[in-house]
Amino acid sequence: MVPISKDSLIAEGRTAEVYAWNENQVVKLFHLWCPADWVDQEIESSRAVSDLDVPTPRFLDVVEVDGRRGIVYERADGPSMNSLLFSKPWTLLRHAKQLASLHTSMHSQHGQGFAPLRESLRLDIQRVETLPTDLKNRVLQLLDELPDGNALCHFDFHPEQVIVTKEGSFIIDWMTACQGHPLADVARTAMILTVGQSPTANRAMRTVASFFRGPFRRTYLSQYLQLNPQQSYADIQKWMIPVAAGRLREDIPGERGKLLSIIQSHLALL
């Protein structure tokens, strides 16, 4: 086992840090504040996804280091798609199409055994305190009218969740994995590409991201619909409404106004 030190730190996110572990392995150590049920959810989801035909680092073990719970995975050596976009912005269109292809491949897998997306989303919307009651009721009514599905969904899929290696690209971070309609998952990705900000990005990186996010999002959506011609952009827009409402529950700084704007503008199109 490789000792845990800042020298072995590979990556850091909102809920955890990733360190080099044994040979060809990494350990994802969750921050002490991270709720136990979140960690349990990722353990179970990662174990289940490892048994599916999905390009992802395989789940290996559960450990505890200095009082922090962690998951050991196979190591996928390479940068995130997000960091490649910052360092090589001319690859934007290629990577946006690749993101759509990976998402399509994921959605070809059955999500049996995973939490139902619709029910989780409904609970999140019901618990949002900053959404006016009349608007919340309209969103919940729309959610009930939207079709259900049984596809494997990630529900937090974006370029930071893809590791690009010489052997191919790998999807990581399955804490929010669920079973549902694929366009709900696509809407969540589109929404993140619209309002999301990397928690580790500096001011310069955020400026670059704001410039390129529009072309990246449009290319991703166009490619996904090309690969899935039975789906439509209008249906993605419908799913954006409850997905944006559910995102309000996360109370991420700087997002509330943008999410409300998405909800109201998309409802006006119905």
MARVO-968543 format. One record per residue (C-alpha): y, x, z; residue number from 1. Coordinates in nm, 3 decimals, decimal comma. Last residue first. Layout:
py_px_pz_drenba
Y_X_Z_NUM .
...
This chain:
py_px_pz_drenba
2,437_-4,490_-2,348_270 .
2,703_-4,234_-2,441_269 .
2,919_-4,311_-2,135_268 .
2,625_-4,217_-1,914_267 .
2,633_-3,871_-2,072_266 .
3,000_-3,820_-1,991_265 .
2,963_-3,942_-1,631_264 .
2,656_-3,735_-1,541_263 .
2,779_-3,419_-1,716_262 .
3,121_-3,447_-1,551_261 .
2,956_-3,495_-1,212_260 .
2,756_-3,178_-1,273_259 .
3,064_-2,978_-1,366_258 .
3,255_-3,094_-1,060_257 .
2,967_-3,011_-0,825_256 .
2,880_-2,668_-0,968_255 .
3,126_-2,424_-0,809_254 .
2,917_-2,352_-0,501_253 .
2,555_-2,473_-0,525_252 .
2,498_-2,794_-0,327_251 .
2,124_-2,809_-0,402_250 .
2,133_-3,191_-0,386_249 .
2,378_-3,192_-0,676_248 .
2,089_-3,067_-0,894_247 .
1,927_-3,409_-0,860_246 .
2,228_-3,572_-1,024_245 .
2,218_-3,318_-1,308_244 .
1,850_-3,396_-1,367_243 .
1,915_-3,770_-1,346_242 .
2,176_-3,748_-1,625_241 .
2,029_-3,465_-1,836_240 .
1,722_-3,682_-1,901_239 .
1,928_-3,910_-2,123_238 .
2,069_-3,613_-2,314_237 .
1,716_-3,483_-2,375_236 .
1,627_-3,825_-2,518_235 .
1,919_-3,808_-2,761_234 .
1,810_-3,459_-2,868_233 .
1,479_-3,599_-2,987_232 .
1,107_-3,531_-2,941_231 .
0,827_-3,583_-3,197_230 .
0,958_-3,276_-3,383_229 .
0,839_-3,041_-3,105_228 .
0,871_-2,689_-3,248_227 .
1,194_-2,783_-3,426_226 .
1,310_-2,962_-3,112_225 .
1,252_-2,648_-2,905_224 .
1,427_-2,434_-3,167_223 .
1,738_-2,652_-3,170_222 .
1,748_-2,664_-2,791_221 .
1,722_-2,285_-2,755_220 .
1,977_-2,226_-3,031_219 .
2,227_-2,465_-2,872_218 .
2,180_-2,310_-2,528_217 .
2,221_-1,953_-2,656_216 .
2,529_-2,040_-2,863_215 .
2,691_-2,205_-2,558_214 .
2,588_-1,944_-2,301_213 .
2,737_-1,651_-2,495_212 .
3,101_-1,651_-2,381_211 .
3,032_-1,776_-2,028_210 .
2,764_-1,510_-1,985_209 .
3,001_-1,229_-2,085_208 .
3,255_-1,346_-1,828_207 .
2,981_-1,380_-1,567_206 .
2,869_-1,023_-1,635_205 .
3,224_-0,894_-1,590_204 .
3,264_-1,078_-1,260_203 .
2,939_-0,946_-1,115_202 .
2,602_-1,117_-1,150_201 .
2,366_-1,121_-0,850_200 .
2,375_-1,497_-0,785_199 .
2,326_-1,566_-1,159_198 .
2,545_-1,860_-1,257_197 .
2,432_-2,204_-1,368_196 .
2,654_-2,467_-1,532_195 .
2,547_-2,502_-1,896_194 .
2,234_-2,286_-1,919_193 .
2,118_-2,451_-1,596_192 .
2,172_-2,794_-1,756_191 .
1,981_-2,696_-2,069_190 .
1,692_-2,570_-1,854_189 .
1,688_-2,893_-1,650_188 .
1,704_-3,099_-1,969_187 .
1,406_-2,907_-2,108_186 .
1,210_-2,983_-1,791_185 .
1,296_-3,352_-1,812_184 .
1,206_-3,329_-2,181_183 .
0,855_-3,214_-2,089_182 .
0,779_-3,536_-1,896_181 .
0,614_-3,464_-1,566_180 .
0,392_-3,249_-1,349_179 .
0,552_-2,992_-1,119_178 .
0,635_-2,625_-1,070_177 .
0,938_-2,574_-0,842_176 .
0,811_-2,260_-0,664_175 .
0,675_-2,117_-0,990_174 .
0,882_-1,798_-1,000_173 .
0,773_-1,598_-1,310_172 .
0,709_-1,642_-1,683_171 .
0,578_-1,339_-1,873_170 .
0,680_-1,200_-2,212_169 .
0,462_-0,969_-2,418_168 .
0,257_-0,650_-2,383_167 .
0,556_-0,419_-2,418_166 .
0,724_-0,622_-2,144_165 .
0,988_-0,897_-2,123_164 .
1,005_-1,072_-1,784_163 .
1,116_-1,436_-1,804_162 .
1,258_-1,626_-1,506_161 .
1,609_-1,478_-1,543_160 .
1,621_-1,629_-1,894_159 .
1,587_-1,990_-1,768_158 .
1,315_-2,221_-1,636_157 .
1,379_-2,384_-1,299_156 .
1,182_-2,704_-1,347_155 .
0,858_-2,523_-1,435_154 .
0,683_-2,819_-1,596_153 .
0,312_-2,864_-1,670_152 .
0,289_-3,178_-1,882_151 .
0,178_-3,515_-1,744_150 .
0,452_-3,748_-1,864_149 .
0,669_-4,041_-1,761_148 .
0,911_-4,224_-1,988_147 .
1,271_-4,297_-1,877_146 .
1,349_-4,646_-1,746_145 .
1,303_-4,560_-1,378_144 .
1,536_-4,262_-1,416_143 .
1,798_-4,488_-1,575_142 .
1,791_-4,718_-1,273_141 .
1,823_-4,417_-1,042_140 .
2,128_-4,293_-1,235_139 .
2,295_-4,634_-1,227_138 .
2,229_-4,663_-0,852_137 .
2,376_-4,319_-0,787_136 .
2,691_-4,409_-0,982_135 .
2,741_-4,724_-0,776_134 .
2,676_-4,535_-0,452_133 .
2,918_-4,250_-0,523_132 .
2,738_-3,911_-0,539_131 .
2,842_-3,667_-0,265_130 .
2,561_-3,761_-0,023_129 .
2,272_-3,664_-0,251_128 .
1,955_-3,773_-0,068_127 .
1,864_-4,052_-0,312_126 .
1,902_-3,810_-0,602_125 .
1,666_-3,557_-0,445_124 .
1,409_-3,827_-0,365_123 .
1,416_-3,955_-0,725_122 .
1,375_-3,602_-0,862_121 .
1,068_-3,540_-0,647_120 .
0,921_-3,873_-0,760_119 .
0,986_-3,806_-1,128_118 .
0,848_-3,452_-1,118_117 .
0,510_-3,550_-0,975_116 .
0,376_-3,264_-0,760_115 .
0,111_-3,053_-0,933_114 .
-0,258_-3,146_-0,939_113 .
-0,271_-3,224_-1,311_112 .
0,013_-3,050_-1,496_111 .
-0,167_-3,031_-1,829_110 .
-0,072_-2,731_-2,042_109 .
0,100_-2,777_-2,379_108 .
0,429_-2,784_-2,189_107 .
0,398_-2,415_-2,108_106 .
0,355_-2,322_-2,474_105 .
0,663_-2,525_-2,566_104 .
0,863_-2,352_-2,293_103 .
0,752_-2,011_-2,417_102 .
0,858_-2,102_-2,771_101 .
1,194_-2,231_-2,652_100 .
1,259_-1,910_-2,458_99 .
1,158_-1,711_-2,766_98 .
1,412_-1,899_-2,976_97 .
1,685_-1,815_-2,725_96 .
1,562_-1,453_-2,722_95 .
1,595_-1,416_-3,098_94 .
1,937_-1,583_-3,104_93 .
2,077_-1,362_-2,826_92 .
1,946_-1,027_-2,951_91 .
2,302_-0,917_-3,045_90 .
2,387_-0,941_-2,674_89 .
2,188_-0,625_-2,598_88 .
2,270_-0,518_-2,239_87 .
2,368_-0,862_-2,109_86 .
2,099_-1,048_-2,303_85 .
1,843_-0,789_-2,198_84 .
1,935_-0,850_-1,833_83 .
1,868_-1,223_-1,878_82 .
1,536_-1,168_-2,053_81 .
1,428_-0,985_-1,739_80 .
1,350_-0,618_-1,774_79 .
1,000_-0,475_-1,801_78 .
0,680_-0,398_-1,619_77 .
0,485_-0,711_-1,526_76 .
0,315_-0,625_-1,198_75 .
0,023_-0,839_-1,084_74 .
0,136_-1,049_-0,793_73 .
0,140_-1,022_-0,413_72 .
0,308_-1,310_-0,229_71 .
0,521_-1,260_0,080_70 .
0,603_-1,394_0,422_69 .
0,863_-1,203_0,625_68 .
0,795_-1,102_0,986_67 .
0,823_-0,733_0,907_66 .
0,579_-0,773_0,617_65 .
0,343_-1,071_0,588_64 .
0,091_-1,101_0,307_63 .
-0,054_-1,355_0,059_62 .
-0,274_-1,227_-0,225_61 .
-0,334_-1,186_-0,597_60 .
-0,142_-1,439_-0,810_59 .
-0,144_-1,337_-1,175_58 .
0,173_-1,239_-1,357_57 .
0,243_-1,523_-1,602_56 .
0,167_-1,604_-1,964_55 .
0,014_-1,954_-1,924_54 .
-0,342_-2,054_-2,008_53 .
-0,406_-2,196_-1,663_52 .
-0,588_-2,050_-1,359_51 .
-0,287_-1,840_-1,255_50 .
-0,081_-2,162_-1,258_49 .
-0,285_-2,293_-0,963_48 .
-0,238_-1,984_-0,744_47 .
0,130_-1,968_-0,830_46 .
0,177_-2,337_-0,743_45 .
-0,003_-2,308_-0,410_44 .
0,185_-1,998_-0,299_43 .
0,515_-2,130_-0,436_42 .
0,481_-2,454_-0,239_41 .
0,385_-2,272_0,081_40 .
0,700_-2,059_0,048_39 .
0,918_-2,366_0,004_38 .
0,737_-2,537_0,294_37 .
0,817_-2,241_0,521_36 .
1,191_-2,277_0,463_35 .
1,365_-1,957_0,340_34 .
1,588_-1,824_0,620_33 .
1,370_-1,516_0,672_32 .
1,414_-1,413_0,310_31 .
1,096_-1,429_0,104_30 .
0,911_-1,113_0,008_29 .
0,772_-1,106_-0,347_28 .
0,521_-0,823_-0,357_27 .
0,452_-0,623_-0,671_26 .
0,134_-0,482_-0,819_25 .
0,033_-0,226_-1,081_24 .
-0,055_0,027_-0,810_23 .
0,009_-0,121_-0,467_22 .
0,348_-0,270_-0,386_21 .
0,679_-0,237_-0,574_20 .
0,928_-0,478_-0,421_19 .
1,065_-0,822_-0,513_18 .
1,328_-0,985_-0,293_17 .
1,343_-1,354_-0,204_16 .
1,520_-1,689_-0,189_15 .
1,843_-1,642_-0,385_14 .
1,719_-1,355_-0,599_13 .
1,658_-0,982_-0,574_12 .
1,477_-0,739_-0,803_11 .
1,285_-0,414_-0,804_10 .
1,324_-0,282_-0,449_9 .
1,103_0,025_-0,396_8 .
1,391_0,252_-0,294_7 .
1,514_-0,021_-0,055_6 .
1,197_0,034_0,143_5 .
0,860_-0,137_0,180_4 .
0,587_0,122_0,207_3 .
0,348_0,128_-0,093_2 .
0,000_0,000_0,000_1 .
